[in-house]
């Protein structure tokens, strides 16, 4: 056997071993896919993939080979994502509204391969996951301009679902109408109350009459169906294209920092122990009606090294003058420190529940 044949024999042997390892790896990928579907997690986890590549690249001592190994890893991960997407075909994602609503856009960007299911209300979208009709729901929890979405927050507090992701969608409101229409022709604008509020300054300057409706996409539907050049809607560019309308004036919301945070809700908690600096958690609790109980709870959270980014009180429905606390914190709550904190909170809280964990800085970019 000459040198070439010897080298090829080694390659053949390595290929046989790699085929077995590939099957083992893809079986693990199948388990990952099942976990992500059950927990309402997207296929792509950029920070995880980056960490895997960086860690494994250091195992190749040869600097020339290392760059090729990185390419090999990236290609293998691309193959894994494709396999996960194949396994997750038909994943049903509930949202409130119709095609073109911002929740519809957010759901599509988080789950590009999922089947988006429009619901008539936040409650119906939530119930679709509880019943098993959908795998997860994408619902808004806060807008940087209009504040928290109290109805959704209250459902999360009282219901059984968990938050397994929080994503930021930059909201750009546009005046949209029939093709060829000029803004000067418009007399009436239709949109969701929040969108109208976000564009109040523009509406007043133009002298338009503002009319409320269920959401921005419904407004676009109405304008497309009415075919009245004196009426327009306020909605996204995607919505305009969906209903055959034209952007008459772009970015009309007064704040360029207008962002809505969407939560992904599923039936199972994502309880994997995270250790990164960008770990976040959401929990709710009630404290006993005793002097100093709330201060004690806050002190416990801080004493275990967790920073509260958000602390809000919300009225409990059906219980007059009773409130629960909504907390968004930094840190790995499923760590030993987190478990110790929760155990200690149990001594001063009547009700305590971790609603979910997620990574920060998950911005939904256009595709």
Backbone torsions as a table, in degrees:
resi	resn	phi	psi	omega
1	UNK	NA	122.4	-178.9
2	UNK	-80.4	179.9	-175.2
3	UNK	-61.6	-40.3	179.7
4	UNK	-64.9	-44.7	-179.9
5	UNK	-64.6	-38.0	178.1
6	UNK	-62.4	-44.4	179.9
7	UNK	-63.2	-41.7	179.8
8	UNK	-66.6	-34.1	177.4
9	UNK	-64.7	-40.0	177.1
10	UNK	-63.2	-44.2	179.9
11	UNK	-61.5	-43.0	179.4
12	UNK	-61.2	-42.7	179.5
13	UNK	-64.5	-45.1	178.8
14	UNK	-62.5	-40.0	179.7
15	UNK	-62.7	-38.8	177.6
16	UNK	-63.6	-43.4	179.3
17	UNK	-66.0	-39.3	-179.9
18	UNK	-67.2	-32.8	177.9
19	UNK	-63.5	-42.7	177.2
20	UNK	-64.3	-43.8	179.6
21	UNK	-65.6	-36.5	178.2
22	UNK	-61.5	-44.8	-180.0
23	UNK	-63.7	-40.9	177.4
24	UNK	-62.7	-42.4	-179.1
25	UNK	-64.9	-42.6	-177.1
26	UNK	-71.5	-26.2	173.2
27	UNK	-66.8	-39.4	175.3
28	UNK	-65.3	-37.6	176.9
29	UNK	-61.7	-38.4	177.5
30	UNK	-60.5	-41.9	177.8
31	UNK	-65.4	-39.6	176.1
32	UNK	-60.3	-42.7	-179.6
33	UNK	-62.5	-42.3	178.1
34	UNK	-61.9	-43.1	-179.5
35	UNK	-62.5	-46.3	-177.6
36	UNK	-64.5	-39.8	179.3
37	UNK	-65.7	-43.2	-178.7
38	UNK	-65.4	-31.5	-175.3
39	UNK	-100.7	3.7	179.1
40	UNK	66.8	39.8	-179.4
41	UNK	-104.3	143.0	179.1
42	UNK	-72.0	160.2	179.8
43	UNK	-63.8	-48.2	-175.0
44	UNK	-82.7	124.8	173.6
45	UNK	-124.6	90.3	-171.4
46	UNK	-60.5	-42.9	-177.3
47	UNK	-65.8	-38.0	178.1
48	UNK	-65.1	-45.1	-178.9
49	UNK	-64.0	-41.5	179.1
50	UNK	-61.3	-43.8	-179.7
51	UNK	-64.3	-40.5	180.0
52	UNK	-63.8	-44.5	-179.9
53	UNK	-62.9	-47.5	-178.4
54	UNK	-62.0	-42.1	-178.2
55	UNK	-66.8	-46.5	-175.6
56	UNK	-74.2	-28.2	179.6
57	UNK	-61.8	-31.8	-179.2
58	UNK	-69.7	-13.4	179.3
59	UNK	-79.8	-8.7	178.0
60	UNK	-102.6	110.1	-175.2
61	UNK	-72.8	-36.3	-178.3
62	UNK	-68.6	115.1	-176.1
63	UNK	-64.4	-34.9	178.1
64	UNK	-65.1	-42.3	-178.7
65	UNK	-74.0	-26.6	-174.3
66	UNK	-59.6	-42.6	-179.0
67	UNK	-64.2	-35.4	177.9
68	UNK	-72.1	-32.7	177.8
69	UNK	-67.4	-36.4	175.7
70	UNK	-60.3	-44.6	177.3
71	UNK	-61.6	-39.8	177.9
72	UNK	-61.5	-45.1	178.9
73	UNK	-62.5	-44.0	-178.8
74	UNK	-63.9	-38.9	178.3
75	UNK	-68.5	-38.7	178.4
76	UNK	-63.9	-40.0	178.8
77	UNK	-68.0	-36.1	176.1
78	UNK	-62.2	-41.3	177.4
79	UNK	-63.7	-41.1	179.1
80	UNK	-62.8	-42.6	178.2
81	UNK	-62.5	-41.5	179.2
82	UNK	-62.7	-38.8	178.8
83	UNK	-67.6	-41.2	177.2
84	UNK	-61.5	-41.8	180.0
85	UNK	-65.2	-37.0	175.9
86	UNK	-61.5	-43.5	-179.7
87	UNK	-68.5	-28.8	-175.0
88	UNK	-97.2	8.2	176.6
89	UNK	-55.2	130.6	-179.8
90	UNK	95.0	1.8	175.8
91	UNK	-60.4	124.8	-172.8
92	UNK	-99.5	124.3	-175.1
93	UNK	-118.1	115.8	-179.3
94	UNK	-85.7	145.5	173.9
95	UNK	-149.3	162.5	-179.6
96	UNK	-97.6	124.0	179.0
97	UNK	125.8	-164.7	179.6
98	UNK	-119.5	177.2	178.5
99	UNK	-54.5	132.2	179.2
100	UNK	99.9	-16.7	176.2
101	UNK	-64.6	155.6	-178.2
102	UNK	-61.1	-33.2	177.0
103	UNK	-66.1	-35.6	176.7
104	UNK	-64.5	-42.2	178.6
105	UNK	-65.2	-45.8	-179.6
106	UNK	-61.4	-44.5	-179.7
107	UNK	-60.6	-38.8	179.5
108	UNK	-68.8	-33.4	179.6
109	UNK	-77.7	-32.1	177.5
110	UNK	-76.1	-43.0	-177.4
111	UNK	-123.9	74.7	-176.2
112	UNK	-61.8	-20.2	-179.0
113	UNK	-104.7	3.5	-178.6
114	UNK	-83.8	164.7	174.6
115	UNK	-96.3	112.7	-177.9
116	UNK	-82.1	130.3	-177.1
117	UNK	-116.9	111.0	179.9
118	UNK	-76.0	137.7	179.0
119	UNK	-124.6	157.2	-174.2
120	UNK	-79.4	-12.3	-177.8
121	UNK	-158.1	165.9	174.3
122	UNK	-59.0	-43.0	-176.9
123	UNK	-62.6	-40.1	-179.6
124	UNK	-67.7	-39.1	178.2
125	UNK	-64.3	-41.8	178.3
126	UNK	-62.6	-46.7	-178.3
127	UNK	-63.9	-31.2	-179.9
128	UNK	-62.7	-32.3	177.6
129	UNK	-79.0	-42.2	178.9
130	UNK	-57.3	-41.6	-177.0
131	UNK	-77.3	-16.1	-177.1
132	UNK	93.1	-0.1	178.4
133	UNK	-66.5	-29.0	176.4
134	UNK	-128.7	157.3	-178.4
135	UNK	-82.7	-32.4	179.4
136	UNK	-158.4	168.7	177.5
137	UNK	-128.8	144.4	174.8
138	UNK	-112.7	110.4	-175.1
139	UNK	-130.0	145.4	179.2
140	UNK	-76.0	139.9	177.7
141	UNK	-118.3	-17.8	-179.1
142	UNK	-164.4	145.0	172.0
143	UNK	-121.9	136.3	-175.2
144	UNK	-64.4	-20.7	-179.1
145	UNK	-98.6	-44.7	-173.0
146	UNK	-97.6	-9.1	177.9
147	UNK	93.3	-164.7	-175.3
148	UNK	-70.9	153.7	175.1
149	UNK	-95.8	90.4	-170.5
150	UNK	-57.9	-37.4	-177.8
151	UNK	-61.6	-40.8	-179.9
152	UNK	-71.4	-43.4	179.4
153	UNK	-57.8	-42.9	-179.5
154	UNK	-66.5	-37.7	177.1
155	UNK	-64.2	-40.1	179.5
156	UNK	-64.1	-39.5	179.4
157	UNK	-63.1	-45.2	-172.1
158	UNK	-92.7	-15.8	-174.9
159	UNK	-96.2	-179.7	-173.9
160	UNK	-94.7	-5.3	-173.3
161	UNK	-80.9	160.3	-179.5
162	UNK	-116.0	151.1	173.5
163	UNK	-90.9	121.6	180.0
164	UNK	-118.9	11.4	176.2
165	UNK	-176.0	145.4	174.7
166	UNK	-132.5	127.7	-173.2
167	UNK	-130.0	141.8	-179.8
168	UNK	-98.6	127.9	175.3
169	UNK	-119.0	116.8	177.1
170	UNK	-69.4	126.3	-176.6
171	UNK	-98.6	119.3	175.4
172	UNK	-117.2	108.9	-179.3
173	UNK	-86.5	142.3	-178.5
174	UNK	-134.5	149.1	170.7
175	UNK	-83.0	117.4	-177.9
176	UNK	-123.3	143.1	-178.2
177	UNK	-156.7	-166.9	-178.9
178	UNK	-65.7	141.6	-180.0
179	UNK	-53.9	136.1	178.3
180	UNK	88.6	-7.8	179.8
181	UNK	-76.1	143.9	175.7
182	UNK	-102.0	147.9	179.4
183	UNK	-54.9	-30.2	-179.5
184	UNK	-66.5	-21.0	-179.4
185	UNK	-81.2	-17.8	-172.8
186	UNK	-74.9	137.6	176.3
187	UNK	-117.6	-26.5	-174.1
188	UNK	-138.7	135.6	175.8
189	UNK	-120.1	140.6	-176.7
190	UNK	-119.4	135.9	175.6
191	UNK	-173.0	178.8	174.7
192	UNK	-66.6	147.1	-179.4
193	UNK	-53.4	-38.2	178.8
194	UNK	-65.0	-41.8	178.9
195	UNK	-64.1	-40.5	177.6
196	UNK	-62.5	-41.2	178.8
197	UNK	-65.3	-39.5	179.9
198	UNK	-65.8	-24.3	-177.9
199	UNK	-113.6	19.5	-174.1
200	UNK	-56.8	-43.2	-178.7
201	UNK	-61.6	-44.5	178.8
202	UNK	-63.6	-44.5	-178.9
203	UNK	-60.8	-44.3	-179.7
204	UNK	-66.7	-40.2	-179.9
205	UNK	-62.9	-37.3	-179.7
206	UNK	-81.2	-17.6	-179.1
207	UNK	77.0	26.5	-179.2
208	UNK	-80.7	154.4	169.5
209	UNK	-88.2	128.3	-178.6
210	UNK	-96.5	130.1	-179.8
211	UNK	-125.5	128.0	-177.8
212	UNK	-84.8	150.5	170.8
213	UNK	-149.8	-178.4	-170.3
214	UNK	-62.7	-44.0	176.1
215	UNK	-160.1	174.5	-173.3
216	UNK	-64.9	-34.8	-179.1
217	UNK	-70.9	-38.1	175.8
218	UNK	-61.4	-39.0	177.3
219	UNK	-59.8	-44.1	179.0
220	UNK	-63.4	-40.4	176.8
221	UNK	-57.6	-46.0	-178.6
222	UNK	-60.6	-43.2	-178.9
223	UNK	-66.2	-41.6	179.6
224	UNK	-64.1	-37.3	-178.4
225	UNK	-77.3	-34.7	-175.9
226	UNK	-73.8	-31.3	-179.3
227	UNK	54.7	39.0	179.1
228	UNK	-107.1	113.0	-177.0
229	UNK	-67.1	-9.6	178.5
230	UNK	-89.5	-2.7	-179.7
231	UNK	-117.7	144.9	178.8
232	UNK	-142.6	170.1	177.9
233	UNK	-121.9	163.2	171.5
234	UNK	-114.0	118.8	-175.3
235	UNK	-165.0	-171.9	-177.6
236	UNK	-85.7	167.4	175.7
237	UNK	-63.8	-38.7	179.3
238	UNK	-60.6	-39.5	-179.9
239	UNK	-66.9	-40.4	178.0
240	UNK	-58.8	-46.7	-179.4
241	UNK	-64.8	-37.3	-177.4
242	UNK	-63.5	-35.8	-175.2
243	UNK	-106.8	16.8	175.3
244	UNK	69.5	27.7	179.0
245	UNK	-104.0	174.4	-175.5
246	UNK	-124.4	142.7	175.0
247	UNK	-75.7	113.2	-178.5
248	UNK	-85.8	-33.0	175.5
249	UNK	-154.7	129.3	-173.0
250	UNK	-97.9	154.4	173.9
251	UNK	51.9	60.7	-176.1
252	UNK	-95.0	-3.3	176.8
253	UNK	-72.4	140.7	-173.1
254	UNK	-67.7	-26.6	179.6
255	UNK	-103.8	125.0	177.2
256	UNK	-77.4	-7.6	-179.8
257	UNK	-100.1	23.3	-177.0
258	UNK	-72.0	110.8	-176.8
259	UNK	-134.8	139.1	174.5
260	UNK	-111.0	134.7	177.4
261	UNK	-96.8	125.6	179.1
262	UNK	-110.0	135.7	176.4
263	UNK	-103.5	141.6	172.2
264	UNK	-97.5	122.6	-176.1
265	UNK	-113.6	134.2	177.2
266	UNK	-140.9	175.2	-174.1
267	UNK	-79.7	-16.0	-174.4
268	UNK	-122.4	140.0	-179.9
269	UNK	-78.4	139.3	174.0
270	UNK	-83.7	90.6	-170.8
271	UNK	-98.8	18.6	177.8
272	UNK	-65.9	142.5	-176.4
273	UNK	-81.4	114.8	178.7
274	UNK	-95.8	154.3	179.0
275	UNK	-133.4	6.6	-177.5
276	UNK	-78.6	162.4	-179.1
277	UNK	-71.1	-16.1	-177.2
278	UNK	-99.2	17.0	179.7
279	UNK	-68.9	139.1	178.4
280	UNK	-134.3	155.2	174.2
281	UNK	-143.6	158.1	175.6
282	UNK	-127.2	132.2	176.0
283	UNK	-143.3	160.4	177.2
284	UNK	-129.2	149.9	176.8
285	UNK	-157.2	159.9	170.3
286	UNK	-120.0	148.6	179.4
287	UNK	-111.9	157.8	179.0
288	UNK	-65.8	149.8	-178.5
289	UNK	-78.6	66.2	-178.7
290	UNK	-135.5	148.0	179.5
291	UNK	-58.2	129.2	175.7
292	UNK	86.4	-1.1	-176.8
293	UNK	-64.3	-44.6	-179.9
294	UNK	-65.4	-44.1	178.6
295	UNK	-59.9	-37.0	179.1
296	UNK	-65.5	-42.9	179.6
297	UNK	-62.5	-44.0	-179.9
298	UNK	-63.6	-40.4	179.4
299	UNK	-63.4	-38.4	179.4
300	UNK	-63.2	-44.2	-179.4
301	UNK	-60.0	-47.4	-179.6
302	UNK	-67.9	-34.4	-176.4
303	UNK	-67.0	-21.8	178.6
304	UNK	-96.4	11.0	173.3
305	UNK	87.4	15.2	-179.9
306	UNK	-101.9	133.3	-179.9
307	UNK	-99.9	129.0	176.9
308	UNK	-87.5	116.4	176.0
309	UNK	-83.2	-32.3	-177.5
310	UNK	-136.8	134.9	171.9
311	UNK	-139.8	115.6	-179.1
312	UNK	-131.5	151.2	170.8
313	UNK	-106.5	140.7	-179.8
314	UNK	-129.8	137.5	177.7
315	UNK	-67.8	137.9	178.2
316	UNK	-86.0	124.7	-177.8
317	UNK	-65.1	131.6	177.0
318	UNK	87.9	-6.0	178.9
319	UNK	-125.5	106.1	-174.5
320	UNK	-63.7	128.1	176.7
321	UNK	61.1	27.2	173.8
322	UNK	-110.6	141.6	-173.6
323	UNK	-133.3	154.8	170.1
324	UNK	-120.7	157.5	-178.3
325	UNK	-104.2	135.3	178.4
326	UNK	-112.2	122.8	-174.6
327	UNK	-124.8	132.3	166.8
328	UNK	-113.8	124.3	-174.9
329	UNK	-127.9	164.6	176.6
330	UNK	-103.7	136.3	177.0
331	UNK	128.3	163.2	-178.4
332	UNK	-86.9	97.8	-174.0
333	UNK	-74.2	-17.9	177.9
334	UNK	-93.2	17.3	173.9
335	UNK	-87.8	177.5	177.1
336	UNK	-60.5	-41.3	179.8
337	UNK	-63.4	-37.9	179.0
338	UNK	-66.8	-42.0	179.4
339	UNK	-65.3	-38.2	177.2
340	UNK	-65.0	-41.0	178.7
341	UNK	-61.7	-45.8	-178.9
342	UNK	-63.7	-38.7	178.5
343	UNK	-63.5	-40.2	-179.6
344	UNK	-72.2	-35.9	177.0
345	UNK	-62.0	-30.9	179.9
346	UNK	-60.9	-17.8	179.9
347	UNK	-80.6	-16.4	-178.1
348	UNK	-127.2	-0.5	-179.0
349	UNK	-111.8	135.6	175.2
350	UNK	-74.4	-44.2	178.4
351	UNK	-128.1	139.5	-178.7
352	UNK	-149.7	127.9	-179.7
353	UNK	-149.3	130.0	171.3
354	UNK	-82.6	119.4	-176.8
355	UNK	-83.9	-22.7	178.6
356	UNK	161.0	172.7	177.7
357	UNK	-129.5	155.2	-180.0
358	UNK	-162.7	171.2	174.1
359	UNK	-100.0	147.2	-178.6
360	UNK	-81.2	172.5	174.0
361	UNK	60.2	41.2	176.4
362	UNK	-98.3	87.3	-176.8
363	UNK	-92.9	131.3	-179.1
364	UNK	-86.2	108.8	179.7
365	UNK	-95.1	151.2	179.8
366	UNK	-64.9	150.9	178.7
367	UNK	-119.8	NA	NA
